[in-house]
Amino acid sequence: MLIGGTIGVFDLLHVGHLRFLQAVRRRCDRLQVGVGADALLARTKRPPVIDEHQRQELLAGLSCVDAVCRFDIGLDQTVASADWIAAWGIDLMVVGDDWRGSARWQRLEPELAQRGIGCLWLPYTAGISTSLIRQRILAADEHARCAALGATIAEVNRC
């Protein structure tokens, strides 16, 4: 039995996340997903919109996901992260290829290999991301704010 694992923020769960998780699941017998803890993300990235408990619940509800847990060790802590991933009991770590070649994964991949865990890189879903969704929400909010202030149609379209 091949146990695959992947980790991520999975904030504002979208079709890119779903397609990636489905692709991971097709490559293993069991899929375990690690969700970044809110406190970790506040320190290393940005606070998520959806809290960690709800993100875990959403992922657990997907048929392609067999188990979900929270992780709170930053991947920049190479040895600690590799130890956590090894203790997680997976055979294969699956990562979006947008991270391939990053300094973090150049250090982490050999550490995982030393622990008998392979890495598989899958294509990133271009044009779909939480960052783009956030940008669209902010743009729509700004557009609505301009309209609410009584801007003309031409002025609203420039907002």
N, C-alpha and C positions, 0 to 999 in steps of 0.2 A: 504494500500500500504506500503510495507516494503522497506525503503530506506537504502541501504548499502553503506558504504564508506571504502576506503582503501587509504593509503598514501605510498609514496615511492619515490625513486630517478628515477627509470625507465630509467637509462642511458644505452646506447647501447641496446635498446629494443630487447629482444630475446624471444625464444619460452617459456622459463620458466615464463616470465612476462605474455605472452599471456595466457598460461594454467591457471595461478593463477587468472587472471582477468576473464576468462571465468567461472572458478569454483565459484568465488565470485558472478558473475551475475546470475548463476543458483540458488543462494540462496536468491535472493532479486528481487523486482520488478523494481528497479532503482539502477544504480551503479554510484556513484560519486567517482572520483579519484583525490587525492591531489598529486601534484608534488612538490618535494623539490626545493625551490628557489636556484639559483646558489650561492648567497651570503651566505645563510645558510649552504650549503654543503661545501663551502670553509672554513667556520669556524668550522664545526663539523665533517666532514668526509674527503672528498677530492673533489676538483673541478671536476664537470662532464665533460665528453668528448663532449656531445651534450648539447647545451644551453637549458635553461628552456622553452623558447618559442617553440623550435622545439620538445622537449619532450612532451609538452602539445599538440601540433598539431598532433604528431604521435598517442598519446593515444586517442584523440578525434576522430581520424579516425577509431578506432576499433568499430565494431558493438556491442560489449558487454558493451561498456562504454557510459553512458548517459550524463555525464558532467565532465569537468576537470577544476580544479583551481590550483592555486599556493599556497603553504604554506611556511611561513618563520619563524615559531616558532619552535624551537627545542623541541623534545619530552621530553628532560631532564627538561624542564620548565613545570612541571607537571600540575599545576593549569591553566596556560595560554594555554597550549595545550588542556586540557580538555574543557576549555571555548571556544576555537576556534572550536573544533570538535562539541561541542553542538550547537554553532551558525550556523554551516554548515548544520544543519537540517537532520542529519541521525539518524536512529534507531539502526543500527548495524555497529560496526567497525570490519572489517575483517583483520586479521593479519596472516602473515606466521608463522608457528609453530616454525621456527628457532628462533623467538623472545620470545617464551613462556618461562616464568620464569626469563626473564632478569630483572635486577633492574628497568629499565625504565618502563617496562610494569607491574611489581608488584606494582608500584606507580600509574601508569596511569589507569589501569583497574578499580580499586575501585572508582576513581574520575569520570570515565565515567559512572559507575553503579549508582552513586549518581545523575547523570544528566539524568538517564533513558536510557542510551545507553549500549547495550550489546556488548560483544566481542566474536568473533568466530575465532577460530584458524584453519587454513587450512594447509595441508602439503606443505612443501617447495619442489620445484622440484630439486631433488638431481642431481648433476653432471652438472648443468647449472647455470651459474652466470655471472654477469658482470665482477667480479674479475677474473674468469677463462678465459673469452674472452680477457681481457686486458693482462693476462699472455701469452696467445697464440700469440697475436699480437706482444708483445715484443720479444718473443722467435723467431718468424718468422723473425722479423726485424734483430735480432742479427744473425740469420742463414744467411740471405741475405747479411748482412754486411761482414761476414766472407768469403762468396763466392766471393763477389766483391773485396776483398783484395787479391784474388788469392790463397786462401787456397786449399789444396788438398781435395779430396772427404772425406777422413778419418778425416781430420781436421775440415771440415765443419760439418760433422755429430756429432763431439764432441761439437760444438758451441751451 
